[in-house]
Amino acid sequence: MSNKKKPVSAAELMARLNSDPEFVAKRAREEAERQARAAEWQRAEAPLVEELRAAGFEVDSAWDLVNTSAPYPDALPILVDHLQRSYPSRVREGIARALAVPESKFAWDVLTRLYRNEGERDAKDGLAVAISVVADDEVIDEMLGLVRDERHGPSRILLLSALGRSEDPRTRAALMELGTDPELKKEIQVILRRLKKRKR
């Protein structure tokens, strides 16, 4: 006779958890904390939202621009200005990600300066995404320097897509060289496979 327990369905597990007062209280606390953080970010972002609305953009957050396919070139200078202000990291991440469009190339120097000095992970990741989108072969030397600089930690993974797009022959050599970096090697393998297929 087997002592194996009968598997529990997801519905049964949720029913058990929802009948556990400790679990319910913990979930309620976590939800209240999440809502408090969201309200704090919304209050902090109010000056940016106000300026964007005054310029004709119907947004409640910079994240609304991240999630649109409509172009917003007139918002870019406003976003660059606010990115340099003291906002919570999550708000700065949204601003930086909203700048992740090729038309933000004019802000290259600002984006890279902020990226180099950023200590908060969310904002640093957002900056890395923006940099990777606006980078082209004109700035490949600086791009390679950023990717090689281990002080930038795992956000460097987000920079790699620019190297994958590059036509500069040095990028392939750099990818091969960086292929042993523990933080980057998995993504680099994917990029190198893609480049190999593209050459066929």
C-alpha positions as CSV (number, residue, x, y, z in Angstrom):
1,M,0.0,0.0,0.0
2,S,1.4,3.4,-1.0
3,N,1.8,6.3,1.5
4,K,1.9,8.8,-1.3
5,K,-0.2,11.9,-0.7
6,K,-2.8,12.9,-3.2
7,P,-1.8,16.0,-5.2
8,V,-3.4,19.2,-4.1
9,S,-5.0,21.3,-6.8
10,A,-4.3,25.0,-7.1
11,A,-7.9,25.8,-6.1
12,E,-7.6,23.6,-3.0
13,L,-4.3,25.2,-2.0
14,M,-5.7,28.7,-2.4
15,A,-8.8,27.7,-0.3
16,R,-6.5,26.4,2.4
17,L,-4.3,29.5,2.3
18,N,-7.4,31.8,2.4
19,S,-8.7,30.1,5.5
20,D,-5.3,30.7,7.3
21,P,-5.7,34.0,9.2
22,E,-1.9,34.5,9.2
23,F,-1.7,34.2,5.4
24,V,-4.6,36.5,4.9
25,A,-3.2,39.2,7.3
26,K,0.2,39.0,5.6
27,R,-1.3,39.3,2.1
28,A,-3.4,42.3,3.3
29,R,-0.2,44.0,4.8
30,E,1.7,43.4,1.5
31,E,-1.1,44.8,-0.6
32,A,-1.3,47.9,1.7
33,E,2.4,48.4,1.4
34,R,2.3,48.1,-2.4
35,Q,-0.5,50.6,-2.6
36,A,1.3,53.0,-0.3
37,R,4.5,52.8,-2.5
38,A,2.4,53.4,-5.6
39,A,0.7,56.4,-4.0
40,E,4.2,57.8,-2.9
41,W,5.5,57.4,-6.5
42,Q,2.4,59.1,-7.9
43,R,2.8,62.0,-5.5
44,A,6.6,62.3,-6.3
45,E,6.0,62.2,-10.1
46,A,3.3,64.9,-10.0
47,P,5.6,67.7,-11.3
48,L,6.6,65.6,-14.3
49,V,3.0,64.6,-15.1
50,E,1.9,68.2,-14.7
51,E,4.5,69.4,-17.2
52,L,3.7,66.6,-19.7
53,R,0.0,67.4,-19.5
54,A,0.7,71.1,-20.1
55,A,2.6,70.1,-23.2
56,G,-0.5,68.1,-24.4
57,F,0.3,64.6,-23.3
58,E,-2.6,62.9,-21.4
59,V,-0.6,60.8,-19.0
60,D,-0.7,59.8,-15.4
61,S,2.9,58.6,-15.3
62,A,6.0,58.4,-17.4
63,W,5.2,54.7,-17.7
64,D,2.2,55.6,-19.9
65,L,4.7,56.7,-22.5
66,V,6.7,53.5,-22.1
67,N,3.5,51.6,-22.9
68,T,2.4,53.5,-26.0
69,S,3.3,53.0,-29.7
70,A,2.5,56.6,-30.6
71,P,5.6,58.8,-31.0
72,Y,6.1,61.6,-28.5
73,P,9.2,63.6,-29.6
74,D,8.0,66.8,-27.9
75,A,8.0,65.0,-24.5
76,L,11.6,63.9,-24.8
77,P,13.2,67.2,-23.6
78,I,10.8,67.3,-20.7
79,L,11.7,63.7,-19.8
80,V,15.5,64.4,-20.0
81,D,15.0,67.5,-17.7
82,H,13.1,65.5,-15.1
83,L,15.4,62.5,-15.3
84,Q,18.1,64.7,-13.8
85,R,15.9,65.6,-10.8
86,S,15.7,63.8,-7.5
87,Y,12.8,61.3,-7.9
88,P,12.5,57.9,-6.3
89,S,14.3,55.2,-8.2
90,R,11.2,53.6,-9.6
91,V,10.0,57.0,-11.0
92,R,13.4,57.6,-12.6
93,E,13.3,54.1,-14.1
94,G,10.0,55.0,-15.8
95,I,11.4,58.3,-17.1
96,A,14.5,56.5,-18.4
97,R,12.5,53.8,-20.1
98,A,10.3,56.4,-21.7
99,L,13.5,57.8,-23.2
100,A,14.3,54.4,-24.8
101,V,13.4,55.5,-28.3
102,P,15.9,56.3,-31.1
103,E,14.8,60.0,-31.1
104,S,16.5,60.3,-27.6
105,K,20.0,60.1,-29.2
106,F,20.4,63.9,-28.4
107,A,20.5,63.0,-24.7
108,W,23.3,60.4,-25.0
109,D,25.7,62.4,-22.8
110,V,23.1,62.9,-20.1
111,L,22.0,59.2,-20.2
112,T,25.5,57.8,-19.9
113,R,26.6,60.3,-17.2
114,L,23.5,59.4,-15.1
115,Y,24.1,55.7,-15.8
116,R,27.7,55.9,-14.6
117,N,26.7,57.6,-11.4
118,E,23.4,55.8,-10.6
119,G,23.4,53.5,-7.5
120,E,19.8,52.4,-7.4
121,R,19.0,49.3,-9.4
122,D,15.6,50.2,-10.9
123,A,16.8,53.6,-12.2
124,K,20.1,52.0,-13.4
125,D,18.2,49.3,-15.3
126,G,16.0,52.0,-16.9
127,L,19.0,54.0,-18.0
128,A,20.7,50.9,-19.4
129,V,17.6,50.2,-21.5
130,A,17.5,53.8,-22.9
131,I,21.2,53.7,-23.6
132,S,21.0,50.4,-25.5
133,V,18.2,51.8,-27.7
134,V,19.8,55.1,-28.6
135,A,23.4,53.6,-29.1
136,D,24.7,53.3,-32.6
137,D,28.1,52.6,-34.1
138,E,29.1,56.3,-33.6
139,V,29.3,55.7,-29.8
140,I,30.5,52.0,-29.9
141,D,33.7,52.7,-28.1
142,E,31.9,54.3,-25.2
143,M,29.3,51.5,-25.3
144,L,32.0,48.8,-25.0
145,G,33.5,50.7,-22.1
146,L,30.2,50.7,-20.2
147,V,29.7,46.9,-20.9
148,R,33.2,46.0,-19.8
149,D,32.9,48.1,-16.5
150,E,31.9,45.5,-13.9
151,R,31.0,48.2,-11.4
152,H,27.7,48.5,-13.4
153,G,26.7,45.0,-12.3
154,P,23.9,43.1,-13.9
155,S,22.4,46.2,-15.6
156,R,25.2,45.6,-18.2
157,I,23.1,42.7,-19.6
158,L,20.6,45.3,-20.8
159,L,23.3,47.1,-22.7
160,L,24.2,44.1,-24.8
161,S,21.4,44.4,-27.3
162,A,23.2,47.5,-28.8
163,L,26.3,45.3,-29.4
164,G,24.1,42.7,-31.1
165,R,22.8,45.3,-33.5
166,S,26.2,46.9,-34.2
167,E,27.9,46.5,-37.6
168,D,31.3,47.5,-36.1
169,P,33.6,44.4,-36.4
170,R,35.0,45.2,-32.9
171,T,31.7,44.3,-31.3
172,R,31.9,40.6,-32.2
173,A,35.4,40.4,-30.8
174,A,34.2,42.2,-27.6
175,L,31.3,39.8,-27.3
176,M,33.7,36.9,-27.6
177,E,36.0,38.4,-24.9
178,L,33.1,39.2,-22.6
179,G,31.7,35.6,-23.0
180,T,33.4,34.5,-19.8
181,D,31.9,37.3,-17.7
182,P,29.6,35.4,-15.3
183,E,26.9,38.1,-15.4
184,L,26.9,38.4,-19.2
185,K,27.8,35.0,-20.6
186,K,24.3,33.6,-21.0
187,E,23.0,36.6,-22.9
188,I,26.1,36.8,-25.0
189,Q,25.7,33.2,-26.1
190,V,22.2,34.1,-27.3
191,I,23.5,37.1,-29.2
192,L,26.4,35.2,-30.8
193,R,24.0,32.5,-32.0
194,R,21.7,35.1,-33.5
195,L,24.6,36.8,-35.2
196,K,25.8,33.5,-36.6
197,K,22.3,32.8,-38.1
198,R,22.2,36.3,-39.5
199,K,25.5,35.7,-41.4
200,R,24.1,32.6,-43.1
